[in-house]
């Protein structure tokens, strides 16, 4: 890693650590554990998780070297981000640094992170921003698409651009807003497509310029060697003069082409840099505009909330004012009522007093004479009655005066209360007027914001117009590249490349990122154990030797070419396989085909995968087999493809769609090789489960379209290849190796024993189904032989036997009543034609499988479509027997010899078409 990249990586690590809260930390996609270790050093308890075993082993090794207190806070475990083996809410914070661009389903990873985070937990996420070419990147993120992916499960607290990366601090939502899904907008998708086209065009220009320079160097070196051989002889002087002239011409031509290409490349790079700067500046402007619009929206929201609050306050004040008015009206009505009552009582007293006075006068007049006549007699009585009547009248007047004073006091009290209510009303009016003023100010601010909105829209339109301008510039850039390709310099370079065979890429430019379909070379045979036990400790590894030099491989290759030329077989095979080297413990398709060709005395160049360049060269007793590791093969391909094999038919098998095959197919066809793409697995589905990280759909599409013949091991896979390449694809299924061992004793099946041998990885082996079957039938014993089994708690009747050789498997199978193939149903299994089906039938075993469409019509094979059907079929098949004659007849028609015959027939058809040499190369172009 160059210093600049290291510095950028350190900056991102520091940013993540600065924003990482304390508590229980999950580092998902921890890789070599750098961030986990730094967080543990500052006192956090960290669990690092990664899908790669090598990364976990490396991180654990670093942790073991730390102080004891730091190491105690660290734990590294292997796990899949889409299925985390942790309880709900067990972490306070999590980190997913540069992870989401690598996984098949980022939504599933975010769902799992939401599950394992505690309420209010923090997640730190970082992804590359825009196109960043890398063989393992499955998608490209832009800011808007990243937001759409994150927001359903997490609330974004901070979102920033960090060294061409997007980094975010998000908090777990208590209630999800929906399911997360990655989706680019049409504008983002169009921009990504333009970026990819420009990147591919630039890369193509660089490679072509490099090849032109390399060709010139090769010509110069060849001329120098020829000059040295000719020396000073007069016979070679004329040739030397011609070579010098040719060298000068080639030099001028190469210099002209190189200068023109370099100038055009530099111009394109400058323009691309300017466009990138414009794009980044536009992105920054858009981000600033988004922030400003967000602030304005927040201000408008706050103003609207304030307006609503004021309106509610005004409504409350209005209701209070109405209540006060009603109270004042009631008091006024009561006062008027009291005044009316007082007037009525006063009038009543006056009327009563006048009536009484009139009554007195009448009585006085009526009795005047009586009084006169009885004055003497009644004078005393009259005086007494008048005094009594005067006292009664005085009491009545006093009572009326007292009532009048009470009414006057009540009127005074009501007047005071009315004045108080009037003062309160005045205060409410003052508050109401103040609130109206505040509302008017808020309305003015809102009007200003509304008036500002068209300006923001204009700015947004301006930015969009600028983006369209950049898009136009990109289109101009594409036109310029097209003009370059049609220029005279380019045509001269094309002619020059046709005159001189293009050289292969330099070894330093090769970056081989493949994973084998199987694990490292087979372990030694083990004794069969029928009870679960702890696996034995691995044998100590030898000290690795120094890397085998390239020159040693070249010497061995030259010796093999001489042996191949003298071999009696009529075909020579280049088997480009991504598996391990040819060995007894492995029986995959490329190895099986290789054994058949060797048995026919046909030489085979076998490409295999190795983990380290210090691994020793594998040995094999057959001198017609040359085994080349995949890191050496690109350096040897030119010599193999151009070698003289004495007129033998030359077959190149591409066993998997690697980048090397993309570079090699048409070149091999131009040299007379028949190219065959043998699709033995659905590599796209393997890539989705992390088992084929080298896979690129464009590579497979190219290989399918340009190979002379394409075959697939199953009908579903053939249909997929036909859709991919738009051509006819033949089915050439897997087969039986008749040399596969058989039991030395007659079969004596135990009615309780069920067996399986092969891969045990949980990537495709359905462990849940096996455990369910074992629990359903505890009286059956399930014996599983193989490698890469996960660490699981298994029922007692499930026995793991380890990796066994073919002879051991044959002897072990004599006691089995049934053989299983319990793979997970899905697109990966749909394309499979398991080799072990043929081997099971060869061993005389009835076979029960999950859903493999290719195997539906095979004799002795029961294909099920569901877990319930699979489990229910076990007792039925335990008591079944094979139709031995039918199975033997079918196996005789499906051997690897038959498959090789089919390939020879295909090659003969291709040769009869007459495609050879330079005509083939030009036709492909």
MOQUIQUI-V728780 format. One record per backbone hydrogen bond with DSSP energy under -1.0 kcal/mol. NH is the residue of the N-H (numbers start at 0). CO is the residue of the C=O. E is the energy in kcal/mol with one decimal. If there is no record, write none. Layout:
NH,CO,E / NH,CO,E
This chain:
5,1,-2.3 / 6,2,-2.4 / 7,3,-2.3 / 8,4,-2.5 / 9,5,-2.4 / 10,6,-2.3 / 11,7,-2.0 / 12,8,-2.3 / 13,9,-2.8 / 14,10,-2.3 / 15,11,-2.4 / 16,12,-2.6 / 17,13,-2.7 / 18,14,-1.5 / 24,44,-2.9 / 25,92,-1.7 / 26,46,-2.7 / 27,94,-2.2 / 28,48,-2.6 / 29,48,-2.0 / 32,29,-2.3 / 36,32,-2.4 / 37,33,-2.2 / 38,34,-2.4 / 39,35,-2.2 / 40,36,-2.2 / 41,37,-1.0 / 42,39,-1.5 / 43,38,-2.1 / 44,22,-1.1 / 45,72,-2.4 / 46,24,-2.2 / 47,74,-3.2 / 48,26,-2.5 / 49,76,-1.3 / 55,51,-1.8 / 56,52,-2.7 / 57,53,-2.4 / 58,54,-2.6 / 59,55,-2.7 / 60,56,-1.9 / 61,57,-2.0 / 62,58,-2.4 / 63,59,-1.9 / 65,62,-1.4 / 70,66,-2.8 / 71,67,-2.0 / 72,69,-1.2 / 73,70,-1.5 / 74,45,-1.1 / 76,47,-2.7 / 78,49,-1.4 / 82,79,-1.8 / 85,83,-1.0 / 88,114,-2.2 / 89,86,-1.1 / 90,115,-2.0 / 91,23,-1.8 / 92,23,-1.9 / 93,121,-2.1 / 94,25,-2.7 / 95,123,-2.9 / 97,125,-2.3 / 101,98,-2.2 / 108,104,-1.5 / 109,105,-2.4 / 110,106,-2.1 / 111,107,-2.1 / 112,108,-2.3 / 113,109,-2.4 / 114,110,-1.7 / 115,111,-2.4 / 116,112,-1.4 / 117,90,-3.0 / 120,117,-2.6 / 121,91,-1.6 / 122,169,-3.0 / 123,93,-2.5 / 124,167,-2.2 / 125,95,-1.6 / 126,165,-2.1 / 128,163,-2.8 / 129,140,-2.9 / 136,133,-1.4 / 137,100,-3.3 / 145,141,-2.5 / 146,142,-2.1 / 147,143,-2.4 / 148,144,-1.6 / 149,145,-2.0 / 150,146,-2.7 / 152,149,-1.4 / 153,149,-1.8 / 154,170,-3.3 / 156,168,-2.8 / 157,168,-1.7 / 159,166,-2.8 / 161,164,-3.8 / 165,126,-3.2 / 166,159,-2.8 / 167,124,-2.7 / 168,157,-2.5 / 169,122,-2.7 / 170,154,-2.5 / 171,120,-2.7 / 172,152,-2.5 / 176,151,-3.1 / 188,184,-2.9 / 189,185,-2.4 / 190,186,-2.2 / 191,187,-2.5 / 192,188,-2.2 / 193,189,-2.0 / 194,190,-2.4 / 195,191,-2.6 / 196,192,-2.2 / 197,193,-2.4 / 198,194,-2.4 / 199,195,-2.5 / 200,196,-2.4 / 201,197,-2.6 / 202,198,-2.4 / 203,199,-2.5 / 204,200,-2.3 / 205,201,-2.4 / 206,202,-2.5 / 207,203,-2.5 / 208,204,-2.3 / 209,205,-2.4 / 210,206,-2.5 / 211,207,-2.4 / 212,208,-2.3 / 213,209,-2.4 / 214,210,-2.7 / 215,211,-2.1 / 216,212,-2.3 / 217,213,-2.6 / 218,214,-2.7 / 219,215,-2.6 / 220,216,-2.8 / 221,217,-2.6 / 222,218,-2.6 / 223,219,-2.3 / 224,220,-2.6 / 225,221,-2.5 / 226,222,-2.7 / 227,223,-2.3 / 228,224,-2.0 / 229,225,-2.7 / 230,226,-2.6 / 232,229,-1.6 / 239,235,-2.9 / 240,236,-2.7 / 241,237,-2.6 / 242,238,-3.0 / 243,239,-2.8 / 244,240,-2.7 / 245,241,-3.0 / 246,242,-3.2 / 247,243,-3.1 / 248,244,-2.7 / 249,245,-3.2 / 250,246,-3.1 / 251,247,-3.1 / 252,248,-2.9 / 253,249,-3.5 / 254,250,-3.4 / 255,251,-2.9 / 256,252,-2.9 / 257,253,-3.6 / 258,254,-3.4 / 259,255,-2.7 / 260,256,-3.2 / 261,257,-3.5 / 262,258,-3.1 / 263,259,-2.8 / 264,260,-3.1 / 265,261,-3.4 / 266,262,-2.7 / 267,263,-2.8 / 268,264,-3.1 / 269,265,-2.9 / 270,266,-2.7 / 271,267,-3.1 / 272,268,-3.0 / 273,269,-2.8 / 274,270,-2.9 / 275,271,-2.7 / 276,272,-2.8 / 277,273,-2.9 / 278,274,-3.0 / 279,275,-3.1 / 280,276,-3.2 / 281,277,-2.9 / 282,278,-2.7 / 283,279,-2.6 / 284,280,-2.9 / 285,281,-3.2 / 286,282,-2.7 / 287,283,-2.8 / 288,284,-3.0 / 289,285,-2.9 / 290,286,-2.6 / 291,287,-3.0 / 292,288,-3.2 / 293,289,-2.6 / 294,290,-2.7 / 295,291,-2.8 / 296,292,-2.9 / 297,293,-2.6 / 298,294,-3.0 / 299,295,-3.1 / 300,296,-2.6 / 301,297,-2.7 / 302,298,-3.0 / 303,299,-2.7 / 304,300,-2.5 / 305,301,-2.8 / 306,302,-3.0 / 307,303,-2.6 / 308,304,-2.5 / 309,305,-2.8 / 310,306,-2.7 / 311,307,-2.4 / 312,308,-2.4 / 313,309,-3.1 / 314,310,-2.6 / 315,311,-2.1 / 316,312,-2.9 / 317,313,-3.0 / 318,314,-2.2 / 319,315,-2.4 / 320,316,-2.9 / 321,317,-2.4 / 322,318,-2.1 / 323,319,-2.7 / 324,320,-2.9 / 325,321,-2.5 / 326,322,-2.5 / 327,323,-3.1 / 328,324,-2.6 / 329,325,-2.3 / 330,326,-2.5 / 331,327,-2.8 / 332,328,-2.6 / 333,329,-2.4 / 334,330,-2.7 / 335,331,-2.8 / 336,332,-2.3 / 337,333,-2.4 / 338,334,-2.8 / 339,335,-2.7 / 340,336,-2.3 / 341,337,-2.8 / 342,338,-2.8 / 343,339,-2.5 / 344,340,-2.8 / 345,341,-2.6 / 346,342,-2.9 / 347,343,-2.3 / 348,344,-2.4 / 349,345,-2.7 / 350,346,-2.6 / 351,347,-2.7 / 352,348,-2.9 / 353,349,-2.6 / 354,350,-2.7 / 355,351,-2.7 / 356,352,-2.3 / 357,353,-2.9 / 358,354,-2.8 / 359,355,-2.7 / 360,356,-2.9 / 361,357,-2.8 / 362,358,-3.0 / 363,359,-2.9 / 364,360,-3.0 / 365,361,-3.4 / 366,362,-2.4 / 370,366,-4.5 / 371,367,-3.3 / 372,368,-4.0 / 373,369,-3.0 / 377,373,-4.3 / 378,374,-1.4 / 381,377,-2.9 / 382,378,-2.5 / 383,379,-1.9 / 384,380,-2.6 / 385,381,-3.0 / 386,382,-2.0 / 387,383,-2.1 / 388,384,-2.9 / 389,385,-2.3 / 390,386,-1.9 / 391,387,-2.1 / 392,388,-2.4 / 393,389,-2.3 / 394,390,-2.4 / 395,391,-2.4 / 396,392,-2.6 / 397,393,-2.6 / 398,394,-2.4 / 399,395,-2.5 / 400,396,-2.4 / 401,397,-2.4 / 402,398,-2.5 / 403,399,-2.2 / 404,400,-2.6 / 405,401,-2.3 / 406,402,-2.4 / 407,403,-2.4 / 408,404,-2.6 / 409,405,-2.4 / 410,406,-2.4 / 411,407,-2.2 / 412,408,-2.5 / 413,409,-2.9 / 414,410,-2.1 / 415,411,-2.5 / 416,412,-2.8 / 417,413,-2.5 / 418,414,-2.4 / 419,415,-2.6 / 420,416,-2.7 / 421,417,-2.4 / 422,418,-2.3 / 423,419,-2.5 / 424,420,-2.5 / 425,421,-2.2 / 426,422,-2.3 / 427,423,-2.7 / 428,424,-2.4 / 429,425,-2.0 / 430,426,-2.5 / 431,427,-2.8 / 432,428,-2.5 / 433,429,-2.1 / 434,430,-2.8 / 435,431,-2.5 / 436,432,-1.8 / 437,433,-2.5 / 438,434,-2.8 / 439,435,-2.2 / 440,436,-2.3 / 441,437,-2.8 / 442,438,-2.7 / 443,439,-2.1 / 444,440,-2.4 / 445,441,-2.7 / 446,442,-2.6 / 447,443,-2.4 / 448,444,-2.5 / 449,445,-2.6 / 450,446,-2.6 / 451,447,-2.0 / 452,448,-1.3 / 455,451,-2.2 / 456,452,-2.7 / 457,453,-2.6 / 458,454,-2.6 / 459,455,-2.8 / 460,456,-2.8 / 461,457,-2.7 / 462,458,-2.6 / 463,459,-2.5 / 464,460,-2.7 / 465,461,-2.4 / 466,462,-2.5 / 467,463,-2.6 / 468,464,-2.1 / 469,465,-2.4 / 470,466,-2.5 / 471,467,-2.6 / 472,468,-2.5 / 473,469,-2.5 / 474,470,-2.2 / 475,471,-2.6 / 476,472,-2.8 / 477,473,-2.3 / 478,474,-2.4 / 479,475,-2.6 / 480,476,-2.3 / 481,477,-2.3 / 482,478,-2.6 / 483,479,-2.4 / 484,480,-2.3 / 485,481,-1.3 / 486,483,-1.4 / 490,486,-2.1 / 491,487,-2.6 / 492,488,-2.3 / 493,489,-2.4 / 494,490,-2.5 / 495,491,-2.6 / 496,492,-2.4 / 497,493,-1.8 / 498,494,-2.2 / 499,495,-1.9 / 508,505,-1.3 / 509,506,-1.3 / 552,548,-1.2 / 553,549,-2.4 / 554,550,-2.4 / 555,551,-2.2 / 556,552,-2.5 / 557,553,-2.5 / 558,554,-2.1 / 559,555,-2.1 / 560,556,-2.6 / 561,557,-1.8 / 562,558,-2.0 / 563,559,-3.2 / 564,560,-2.4 / 565,561,-1.4 / 568,600,-1.8 / 571,648,-2.6 / 572,602,-2.6 / 573,650,-2.9 / 574,604,-2.6 / 575,652,-2.6 / 576,574,-1.3 / 576,606,-1.1 / 591,587,-2.4 / 592,588,-2.7 / 593,589,-2.1 / 594,590,-2.1 / 595,591,-1.7 / 596,592,-2.2 / 597,593,-2.5 / 598,594,-2.1 / 600,597,-1.9 / 601,596,-2.6 / 603,623,-2.5 / 604,572,-3.1 / 605,625,-3.1 / 606,574,-2.8 / 607,627,-2.2 / 608,578,-3.2 / 614,611,-1.3 / 624,621,-1.5 / 625,603,-2.5 / 627,605,-2.7 / 629,607,-1.9 / 631,628,-1.7 / 632,628,-2.1 / 634,631,-1.3 / 635,632,-1.6 / 636,632,-1.5 / 639,635,-1.9 / 640,636,-3.2 / 641,637,-2.0 / 648,569,-2.3 / 650,571,-2.8 / 651,673,-2.9 / 652,573,-2.8 / 653,675,-3.2 / 654,575,-2.2 / 657,655,-2.3 / 661,657,-1.3 / 662,658,-1.7 / 664,660,-2.4 / 667,663,-3.1 / 668,664,-2.4 / 669,665,-2.0 / 671,668,-1.6 / 672,667,-2.3 / 673,649,-3.0 / 675,651,-2.9 / 676,708,-2.5 / 677,653,-1.8 / 678,710,-2.8 / 679,677,-1.2 / 682,680,-1.3 / 685,681,-1.8 / 686,682,-2.4 / 687,683,-1.4 / 689,686,-1.5 / 690,685,-2.6 / 694,691,-2.0 / 699,695,-1.6 / 700,696,-2.4 / 701,697,-2.0 / 702,698,-2.5 / 703,699,-2.7 / 704,700,-1.8 / 705,701,-1.9 / 706,702,-1.9 / 708,674,-1.6 / 710,676,-2.4 / 711,729,-2.1 / 712,678,-1.5 / 717,713,-2.1 / 718,714,-2.3 / 719,715,-1.8 / 720,716,-2.3 / 721,717,-2.3 / 722,718,-2.0 / 723,719,-1.9 / 724,720,-2.7 / 725,721,-2.3 / 729,709,-1.9 / 731,711,-2.5 / 735,893,-2.1 / 739,736,-3.0 / 747,813,-1.7 / 749,814,-2.5 / 752,749,-2.0 / 753,780,-3.0 / 754,817,-2.6 / 755,782,-1.5 / 757,784,-2.0 / 759,786,-2.2 / 763,760,-1.1 / 764,760,-2.4 / 765,821,-3.0 / 766,764,-1.5 / 769,765,-1.7 / 770,766,-2.8 / 771,767,-2.2 / 772,768,-2.4 / 773,769,-2.6 / 774,770,-2.3 / 775,771,-2.0 / 776,772,-2.2 / 779,776,-1.8 / 780,751,-3.9 / 781,796,-3.2 / 782,753,-3.1 / 783,798,-2.9 / 784,755,-3.0 / 785,801,-1.0 / 791,789,-1.1 / 797,794,-1.8 / 798,781,-3.0 / 800,783,-2.9 / 808,804,-2.4 / 809,805,-2.4 / 810,806,-2.1 / 811,807,-2.5 / 812,808,-2.4 / 814,811,-1.5 / 815,812,-1.6 / 816,752,-2.8 / 818,845,-2.3 / 819,754,-2.4 / 820,847,-1.8 / 822,820,-1.3 / 823,763,-3.1 / 829,825,-2.1 / 831,828,-1.4 / 836,833,-1.1 / 838,834,-1.5 / 839,835,-3.0 / 840,836,-2.3 / 841,837,-2.1 / 842,838,-1.7 / 843,840,-1.5 / 844,839,-2.3 / 846,859,-2.4 / 847,818,-2.5 / 848,861,-2.7 / 849,820,-1.7 / 854,851,-1.5 / 855,852,-1.3 / 857,854,-1.4 / 860,857,-1.3 / 861,846,-2.9 / 863,848,-1.8 / 869,865,-2.2 / 870,866,-2.6 / 871,867,-2.3 / 872,868,-1.5 / 876,872,-2.1 / 877,873,-1.8 / 879,876,-1.3 / 883,881,-1.3 / 886,882,-2.5 / 887,883,-2.7 / 888,884,-2.3 / 889,885,-2.3 / 890,886,-2.8 / 891,887,-2.1 / 893,890,-1.2 / 895,735,-1.6 / 898,894,-1.6 / 899,895,-2.3 / 900,896,-2.2 / 901,897,-2.0 / 902,898,-1.9 / 903,899,-2.4 / 904,900,-2.1 / 905,901,-2.1 / 906,902,-2.6 / 907,903,-2.1 / 908,904,-2.0 / 909,905,-2.2 / 910,906,-2.5 / 911,907,-2.1 / 913,910,-1.6 / 920,916,-1.4 / 921,917,-2.8 / 922,918,-2.4 / 923,919,-2.4 / 924,920,-1.7
